[in-house]
Amino acid sequence: MTNSNPASPTPKRRCILVCQYRSCSRNGSEEVLTTFRSTVPPSVFVTGSDCMGQCGSGPTVRVMPDGTWYCQVKPDDVVAIVEQHLYAETPVENLLHPRFHPRPDTYHESSAGQS
Ligand code: FES
């Protein structure tokens, strides 16, 4: 059973992957993982992962089964992801990885002159 009520105190079950491989690790992903583990509710499983192929924009975080990719996540961003994404069901837009979650304004810039 899923919970889509933003006012609910119990977020639906999810898994959060936090890359612990080389590039992400050099950019502080261990602290990001530690912060997630101390912040998420019991319905959310958090684990470190191997490289997810987004090394240039780490630390990389994925929220499953939503299929949401976050990039350049810092420990200070964890509270926003927990409160906005997990509790309020609204992904944190400024942390979304543009490769997987392109913004409309980015689309227009990249497609200019292709007509
Ligand atoms: S090292 Fe983290 S995505 Fe590759």
Backbone and ligand atoms as CSV (ligand in chain L), in Angstrom:
chain,resi,resn,atom,element,x,y,z
A,1,MET,N,N,0.845,-1.187,0.000
A,1,MET,CA,C,0.000,0.000,0.000
A,1,MET,C,C,0.880,1.235,0.000
A,2,THR,N,N,0.576,2.179,-0.877
A,2,THR,CA,C,1.361,3.406,-0.936
A,2,THR,C,C,0.664,4.514,-0.185
A,3,ASN,N,N,1.426,5.480,0.176
A,3,ASN,CA,C,0.915,6.612,0.919
A,3,ASN,C,C,1.226,7.876,0.141
A,4,SER,N,N,0.235,8.496,-0.435
A,4,SER,CA,C,0.471,9.706,-1.214
A,4,SER,C,C,-0.022,10.946,-0.503
A,5,ASN,N,N,-0.390,10.819,0.742
A,5,ASN,CA,C,-0.870,11.959,1.508
A,5,ASN,C,C,0.316,12.736,2.070
A,6,PRO,N,N,0.572,13.978,1.559
A,6,PRO,CA,C,1.733,14.725,2.025
A,6,PRO,C,C,1.679,15.042,3.515
A,7,ALA,N,N,0.502,15.039,4.081
A,7,ALA,CA,C,0.395,15.371,5.500
A,7,ALA,C,C,0.619,14.150,6.382
A,8,SER,N,N,0.760,12.972,5.769
A,8,SER,CA,C,0.913,11.744,6.545
A,8,SER,C,C,2.257,11.718,7.264
A,9,PRO,N,N,2.280,11.224,8.485
A,9,PRO,CA,C,3.551,11.134,9.216
A,9,PRO,C,C,4.411,9.950,8.801
A,10,THR,N,N,3.894,9.041,7.975
A,10,THR,CA,C,4.651,7.861,7.581
A,10,THR,C,C,4.828,7.819,6.070
A,11,PRO,N,N,6.025,8.121,5.577
A,11,PRO,CA,C,6.264,8.037,4.134
A,11,PRO,C,C,6.179,6.598,3.650
A,12,LYS,N,N,5.885,6.434,2.362
A,12,LYS,CA,C,5.817,5.084,1.813
A,12,LYS,C,C,7.198,4.442,1.799
A,13,ARG,N,N,7.206,3.126,1.635
A,13,ARG,CA,C,8.458,2.376,1.645
A,13,ARG,C,C,9.294,2.721,0.419
A,14,ARG,N,N,10.563,2.990,0.661
A,14,ARG,CA,C,11.486,3.309,-0.429
A,14,ARG,C,C,12.877,2.794,-0.072
A,15,CYS,N,N,13.736,2.806,-1.091
A,15,CYS,CA,C,15.150,2.504,-0.896
A,15,CYS,C,C,15.963,3.675,-1.442
A,16,ILE,N,N,16.904,4.143,-0.668
A,16,ILE,CA,C,17.784,5.229,-1.108
A,16,ILE,C,C,19.187,4.668,-1.269
A,17,LEU,N,N,19.735,4.857,-2.460
A,17,LEU,CA,C,21.097,4.419,-2.760
A,17,LEU,C,C,22.007,5.633,-2.763
A,18,VAL,N,N,23.105,5.540,-2.025
A,18,VAL,CA,C,24.082,6.639,-1.979
A,18,VAL,C,C,25.420,6.076,-2.446
A,19,CYS,N,N,25.898,6.536,-3.572
A,19,CYS,CA,C,27.142,6.011,-4.136
A,19,CYS,C,C,28.308,6.224,-3.169
A,20,GLN,N,N,29.091,5.155,-2.992
A,20,GLN,CA,C,30.262,5.233,-2.112
A,20,GLN,C,C,31.551,4.948,-2.894
A,21,TYR,N,N,31.459,5.045,-4.219
A,21,TYR,CA,C,32.632,4.745,-5.023
A,21,TYR,C,C,33.535,5.972,-5.117
A,22,ARG,N,N,34.590,5.880,-5.881
A,22,ARG,CA,C,35.711,6.822,-5.844
A,22,ARG,C,C,35.335,8.305,-5.910
A,23,SER,N,N,34.765,8.745,-7.013
A,23,SER,CA,C,34.504,10.183,-7.184
A,23,SER,C,C,33.524,10.701,-6.149
A,24,CYS,N,N,32.471,9.948,-5.952
A,24,CYS,CA,C,31.475,10.385,-4.968
A,24,CYS,C,C,32.069,10.396,-3.570
A,25,SER,N,N,32.880,9.403,-3.276
A,25,SER,CA,C,33.520,9.332,-1.962
A,25,SER,C,C,34.431,10.539,-1.738
A,26,ARG,N,N,35.176,10.906,-2.772
A,26,ARG,CA,C,36.057,12.079,-2.643
A,26,ARG,C,C,35.263,13.364,-2.404
A,27,ASN,N,N,34.016,13.353,-2.789
A,27,ASN,CA,C,33.171,14.547,-2.626
A,27,ASN,C,C,32.226,14.448,-1.430
A,28,GLY,N,N,32.509,13.534,-0.522
A,28,GLY,CA,C,31.789,13.527,0.746
A,28,GLY,C,C,30.577,12.618,0.824
A,29,SER,N,N,30.515,11.591,-0.022
A,29,SER,CA,C,29.319,10.747,-0.018
A,29,SER,C,C,29.161,9.919,1.261
A,30,GLU,N,N,30.248,9.652,1.958
A,30,GLU,CA,C,30.116,8.890,3.203
A,30,GLU,C,C,29.318,9.700,4.227
A,31,GLU,N,N,29.564,10.988,4.296
A,31,GLU,CA,C,28.810,11.832,5.234
A,31,GLU,C,C,27.351,11.961,4.788
A,32,VAL,N,N,27.133,11.986,3.471
A,32,VAL,CA,C,25.757,12.021,2.962
A,32,VAL,C,C,25.020,10.751,3.396
A,33,LEU,N,N,25.689,9.602,3.244
A,33,LEU,CA,C,25.082,8.324,3.647
A,33,LEU,C,C,24.784,8.309,5.143
A,34,THR,N,N,25.731,8.743,5.928
A,34,THR,CA,C,25.545,8.774,7.385
A,34,THR,C,C,24.376,9.678,7.767
A,35,THR,N,N,24.285,10.814,7.100
A,35,THR,CA,C,23.202,11.756,7.405
A,35,THR,C,C,21.852,11.166,7.018
A,36,PHE,N,N,21.772,10.510,5.861
A,36,PHE,CA,C,20.510,9.846,5.489
A,36,PHE,C,C,20.134,8.808,6.533
A,37,ARG,N,N,21.109,7.988,6.937
A,37,ARG,CA,C,20.800,6.899,7.888
A,37,ARG,C,C,20.266,7.433,9.208
A,38,SER,N,N,20.704,8.612,9.606
A,38,SER,CA,C,20.250,9.157,10.886
A,38,SER,C,C,18.998,10.013,10.738
A,39,THR,N,N,18.514,10.184,9.503
A,39,THR,CA,C,17.402,11.102,9.274
A,39,THR,C,C,16.129,10.421,8.774
A,40,VAL,N,N,16.262,9.352,7.983
A,40,VAL,CA,C,15.075,8.769,7.352
A,40,VAL,C,C,14.192,8.031,8.368
A,41,PRO,N,N,12.907,7.942,8.068
A,41,PRO,CA,C,12.002,7.161,8.918
A,41,PRO,C,C,12.220,5.666,8.687
A,42,PRO,N,N,11.690,4.827,9.577
A,42,PRO,CA,C,11.911,3.372,9.474
A,42,PRO,C,C,11.382,2.747,8.183
A,43,SER,N,N,10.458,3.395,7.518
A,43,SER,CA,C,9.907,2.829,6.284
A,43,SER,C,C,10.856,2.970,5.092
A,44,VAL,N,N,11.972,3.645,5.284
A,44,VAL,CA,C,12.912,3.890,4.187
A,44,VAL,C,C,14.234,3.193,4.483
A,45,PHE,N,N,14.691,2.399,3.508
A,45,PHE,CA,C,15.962,1.684,3.617
A,45,PHE,C,C,17.043,2.486,2.915
A,46,VAL,N,N,18.160,2.679,3.576
A,46,VAL,CA,C,19.276,3.450,3.008
A,46,VAL,C,C,20.490,2.544,2.930
A,47,THR,N,N,21.178,2.593,1.778
A,47,THR,CA,C,22.389,1.786,1.648
A,47,THR,C,C,23.394,2.480,0.734
A,48,GLY,N,N,24.655,2.174,0.954
A,48,GLY,CA,C,25.691,2.637,0.049
A,48,GLY,C,C,25.692,1.765,-1.191
A,49,SER,N,N,26.179,2.307,-2.291
A,49,SER,CA,C,26.209,1.537,-3.538
A,49,SER,C,C,27.557,1.713,-4.222
A,50,ASP,N,N,27.794,0.851,-5.200
A,50,ASP,CA,C,28.934,1.044,-6.087
A,50,ASP,C,C,28.610,2.169,-7.064
A,51,CYS,N,N,29.528,2.414,-7.977
A,51,CYS,CA,C,29.372,3.483,-8.959
A,51,CYS,C,C,28.064,3.317,-9.742
A,52,MET,N,N,27.376,4.430,-9.918
A,52,MET,CA,C,26.132,4.430,-10.689
A,52,MET,C,C,26.324,5.117,-12.038
A,53,GLY,N,N,27.585,5.324,-12.411
A,53,GLY,CA,C,27.875,5.846,-13.734
A,53,GLY,C,C,27.696,7.342,-13.894
A,54,GLN,N,N,27.603,8.061,-12.799
A,54,GLN,CA,C,27.420,9.521,-12.857
A,54,GLN,C,C,28.530,10.205,-12.058
A,55,CYS,N,N,29.736,9.740,-12.248
A,55,CYS,CA,C,30.857,10.120,-11.399
A,55,CYS,C,C,31.162,11.616,-11.413
A,56,GLY,N,N,30.942,12.272,-12.516
A,56,GLY,CA,C,31.260,13.694,-12.618
A,56,GLY,C,C,30.287,14.598,-11.902
A,57,SER,N,N,29.213,14.055,-11.408
A,57,SER,CA,C,28.214,14.915,-10.766
A,57,SER,C,C,27.806,14.366,-9.399
A,58,GLY,N,N,28.730,13.672,-8.763
A,58,GLY,CA,C,28.443,13.120,-7.449
A,58,GLY,C,C,28.630,14.118,-6.332
A,59,PRO,N,N,28.286,13.702,-5.151
A,59,PRO,CA,C,27.707,12.436,-4.781
A,59,PRO,C,C,26.334,12.171,-5.418
A,60,THR,N,N,26.195,10.953,-5.917
A,60,THR,CA,C,24.978,10.546,-6.591
A,60,THR,C,C,24.060,9.799,-5.629
A,61,VAL,N,N,22.788,10.158,-5.659
A,61,VAL,CA,C,21.777,9.532,-4.805
A,61,VAL,C,C,20.601,9.134,-5.687
A,62,ARG,N,N,20.115,7.903,-5.519
A,62,ARG,CA,C,18.897,7.457,-6.221
A,62,ARG,C,C,17.835,7.094,-5.203
A,63,VAL,N,N,16.612,7.473,-5.510
A,63,VAL,CA,C,15.474,7.105,-4.674
A,63,VAL,C,C,14.629,6.131,-5.478
A,64,MET,N,N,14.491,4.928,-4.933
A,64,MET,CA,C,13.754,3.861,-5.601
A,64,MET,C,C,12.526,3.475,-4.768
A,65,PRO,N,N,11.438,3.068,-5.377
A,65,PRO,CA,C,11.272,2.761,-6.793
A,65,PRO,C,C,10.890,3.966,-7.640
A,66,ASP,N,N,10.994,5.165,-7.087
A,66,ASP,CA,C,10.578,6.359,-7.820
A,66,ASP,C,C,11.401,6.579,-9.097
A,67,GLY,N,N,12.660,6.105,-9.104
A,67,GLY,CA,C,13.523,6.359,-10.245
A,67,GLY,C,C,14.063,7.769,-10.258
A,68,THR,N,N,14.172,8.375,-9.092
A,68,THR,CA,C,14.656,9.753,-8.995
A,68,THR,C,C,16.164,9.758,-8.766
A,69,TRP,N,N,16.842,10.583,-9.561
A,69,TRP,CA,C,18.290,10.732,-9.442
A,69,TRP,C,C,18.586,12.125,-8.903
A,70,TYR,N,N,19.409,12.166,-7.856
A,70,TYR,CA,C,19.904,13.448,-7.350
A,70,TYR,C,C,21.407,13.514,-7.570
A,71,CYS,N,N,21.912,14.713,-7.820
A,71,CYS,CA,C,23.344,14.878,-8.057
A,71,CYS,C,C,23.920,15.951,-7.132
A,72,GLN,N,N,25.222,15.849,-6.933
A,72,GLN,CA,C,25.967,16.794,-6.092
A,72,GLN,C,C,25.288,17.004,-4.746
A,73,VAL,N,N,24.878,15.906,-4.163
A,73,VAL,CA,C,24.165,15.976,-2.887
A,73,VAL,C,C,25.158,16.195,-1.748
A,74,LYS,N,N,24.854,17.152,-0.926
A,74,LYS,CA,C,25.661,17.454,0.258
A,74,LYS,C,C,24.872,17.037,1.506
A,75,PRO,N,N,25.572,16.840,2.618
A,75,PRO,CA,C,24.854,16.475,3.846
A,75,PRO,C,C,23.732,17.457,4.194
A,76,ASP,N,N,23.948,18.731,3.929
A,76,ASP,CA,C,22.916,19.724,4.237
A,76,ASP,C,C,21.674,19.584,3.351
A,77,ASP,N,N,21.783,18.828,2.244
A,77,ASP,CA,C,20.638,18.632,1.351
A,77,ASP,C,C,19.724,17.491,1.813
A,78,VAL,N,N,20.216,16.682,2.716
A,78,VAL,CA,C,19.481,15.470,3.098
A,78,VAL,C,C,18.130,15.805,3.721
A,79,VAL,N,N,18.091,16.790,4.583
A,79,VAL,CA,C,16.824,17.150,5.229
A,79,VAL,C,C,15.787,17.553,4.181
A,80,ALA,N,N,16.194,18.293,3.165
A,80,ALA,CA,C,15.257,18.703,2.118
A,80,ALA,C,C,14.724,17.487,1.371
A,81,ILE,N,N,15.598,16.534,1.051
A,81,ILE,CA,C,15.146,15.333,0.346
A,81,ILE,C,C,14.177,14.539,1.217
A,82,VAL,N,N,14.496,14.418,2.485
A,82,VAL,CA,C,13.613,13.661,3.383
A,82,VAL,C,C,12.266,14.366,3.534
A,83,GLU,N,N,12.293,15.644,3.815
A,83,GLU,CA,C,11.029,16.354,4.072
A,83,GLU,C,C,10.197,16.543,2.806
A,84,GLN,N,N,10.858,16.963,1.717
A,84,GLN,CA,C,10.100,17.285,0.497
A,84,GLN,C,C,9.769,16.042,-0.328
A,85,HIS,N,N,10.766,15.171,-0.508
A,85,HIS,CA,C,10.527,14.001,-1.369
A,85,HIS,C,C,9.801,12.897,-0.599
A,86,LEU,N,N,10.372,12.486,0.528
A,86,LEU,CA,C,9.819,11.322,1.230
A,86,LEU,C,C,8.498,11.628,1.921
A,87,TYR,N,N,8.406,12.782,2.554
A,87,TYR,CA,C,7.176,13.101,3.286
A,87,TYR,C,C,6.143,13.822,2.418
A,88,ALA,N,N,6.576,14.785,1.622
A,88,ALA,CA,C,5.620,15.591,0.846
A,88,ALA,C,C,5.444,15.101,-0.582
A,89,GLU,N,N,6.187,14.036,-0.963
A,89,GLU,CA,C,6.035,13.431,-2.293
A,89,GLU,C,C,6.384,14.398,-3.427
A,90,THR,N,N,7.267,15.347,-3.166
A,90,THR,CA,C,7.678,16.307,-4.185
A,90,THR,C,C,9.202,16.293,-4.287
A,91,PRO,N,N,9.757,15.777,-5.376
A,91,PRO,CA,C,11.210,15.763,-5.516
A,91,PRO,C,C,11.818,17.171,-5.373
A,92,VAL,N,N,13.034,17.221,-4.872
A,92,VAL,CA,C,13.728,18.498,-4.665
A,92,VAL,C,C,14.313,18.932,-6.007
A,93,GLU,N,N,13.653,19.859,-6.647
A,93,GLU,CA,C,13.946,20.186,-8.039
A,93,GLU,C,C,15.383,20.636,-8.277
A,94,ASN,N,N,15.919,21.452,-7.396
A,94,ASN,CA,C,17.262,21.994,-7.639
A,94,ASN,C,C,18.369,20.950,-7.477
A,95,LEU,N,N,18.036,19.767,-6.967
A,95,LEU,CA,C,19.039,18.706,-6.816
A,95,LEU,C,C,18.863,17.596,-7.842
A,96,LEU,N,N,17.823,17.663,-8.670
A,96,LEU,CA,C,17.576,16.608,-9.655
A,96,LEU,C,C,18.689,16.565,-10.688
A,97,HIS,N,N,19.100,15.361,-11.048
A,97,HIS,CA,C,20.140,15.194,-12.062
A,97,HIS,C,C,19.551,15.550,-13.431
A,98,PRO,N,N,20.114,16.561,-14.114
A,98,PRO,CA,C,19.516,17.015,-15.376
A,98,PRO,C,C,19.549,15.964,-16.486
A,99,ARG,N,N,20.447,14.992,-16.399
A,99,ARG,CA,C,20.488,13.948,-17.431
A,99,ARG,C,C,19.217,13.095,-17.407
A,100,PHE,N,N,18.695,12.872,-16.215
A,100,PHE,CA,C,17.515,12.017,-16.069
A,100,PHE,C,C,16.227,12.809,-15.875
A,101,HIS,N,N,16.380,14.050,-15.467
A,101,HIS,CA,C,15.210,14.891,-15.196
A,101,HIS,C,C,15.420,16.254,-15.863
A,102,PRO,N,N,15.412,16.297,-17.199
A,102,PRO,CA,C,15.663,17.571,-17.883
A,102,PRO,C,C,14.564,18.584,-17.582
A,103,ARG,N,N,14.983,19.827,-17.445
A,103,ARG,CA,C,14.024,20.897,-17.185
A,103,ARG,C,C,13.579,21.491,-18.516
A,104,PRO,N,N,12.348,21.985,-18.568
A,104,PRO,CA,C,11.850,22.570,-19.830
A,104,PRO,C,C,12.750,23.674,-20.367
A,105,ASP,N,N,13.295,24.542,-19.500
A,105,ASP,CA,C,14.144,25.625,-19.991
A,105,ASP,C,C,15.441,25.077,-20.584
A,106,THR,N,N,15.959,23.982,-20.044
A,106,THR,CA,C,17.155,23.340,-20.582
A,106,THR,C,C,16.863,22.754,-21.952
A,107,TYR,N,N,15.669,22.176,-22.101
A,107,TYR,CA,C,15.287,21.585,-23.379
A,107,TYR,C,C,15.283,22.640,-24.481
A,108,HIS,N,N,14.698,23.816,-24.179
A,108,HIS,CA,C,14.611,24.857,-25.197
A,108,HIS,C,C,16.005,25.351,-25.606
A,109,GLU,N,N,16.909,25.479,-24.622
A,109,GLU,CA,C,18.262,25.947,-24.936
A,109,GLU,C,C,18.982,24.931,-25.817
A,110,SER,N,N,18.877,23.660,-25.476
A,110,SER,CA,C,19.635,22.648,-26.213
A,110,SER,C,C,19.037,22.368,-27.575
A,111,SER,N,N,17.744,22.662,-27.755
A,111,SER,CA,C,17.120,22.362,-29.034
A,111,SER,C,C,17.063,23.587,-29.952
A,112,ALA,N,N,17.571,24.725,-29.489
A,112,ALA,CA,C,17.546,25.942,-30.304
A,112,ALA,C,C,18.369,25.741,-31.577
A,113,GLY,N,N,17.817,26.180,-32.666
A,113,GLY,CA,C,18.514,26.101,-33.945
A,113,GLY,C,C,18.444,24.738,-34.604
A,114,GLN,N,N,17.636,23.830,-34.089
A,114,GLN,CA,C,17.550,22.502,-34.683
A,114,GLN,C,C,16.357,22.365,-35.623
A,115,SER,N,N,15.607,23.419,-35.840
A,115,SER,CA,C,14.432,23.293,-36.699
A,115,SER,C,C,14.758,23.388,-38.170
L,1,FES,S1,S,31.643,7.263,-8.369
L,1,FES,FE1,FE,29.604,7.760,-7.775
L,1,FES,S2,S,28.484,7.592,-9.624
L,1,FES,FE2,FE,30.467,6.921,-10.160
